[in-house]
Amino acid sequence: KTRLVVCNPLVIATLLIIALLVVFDIPYEDYNQGGAIINLFLGPATACLAVTIYSQIDLLKKNFLPILVGCAAGTLTSVFSIWGMCRLFGLDDALTVSLLPKSVTTPIATAISEGQGGIVSITVAAVIYTGILGNLCAPALVRVRDPVAAGLAIGACSHAMGTARALELGETEGAMSGLAIGLCGIATTVLALFFNVLI
């Protein structure tokens, strides 16, 4: 309601949960028993984005090749920029693998991280941070007027949380952002097969 960037619902909810855990001295392991149940809903919630994609099926068919190229470019840029920074700062292999899938949605990122020997909690933190950053900064950073390109850029970089902001920008942006979540998730999963070669 305030339209202030600092009043992002996820940021406020996260801070409130941290405060409750600290004030009532609740161990994270106990909290996570209930949180694990909520995590089960991440997959179906992401699948619900298919409704907005289906509503833009004609636009999808018309721009099929640019969409594929855009998602491939977004995936490669994300993975290789993180890989380069991890090498630059001398991070070990486990941290590198944990950070590489940071731009895809949580269920895919955690599966990739776990399968490659990463630290899942770091992956989740990186995914959430990336999503919050994309949600907060997308309108300021995306200067492209084409709604298809804008939606793809947001979805490729900041997954579901960015898509929530893309839906506020317009139905086409939201649909393309939702599509980018799936395509970039698939591309990152395929690229994950070569993570061991990268690191």
Beta strands, then each sheet from edge to edge (+ up, - down):
end
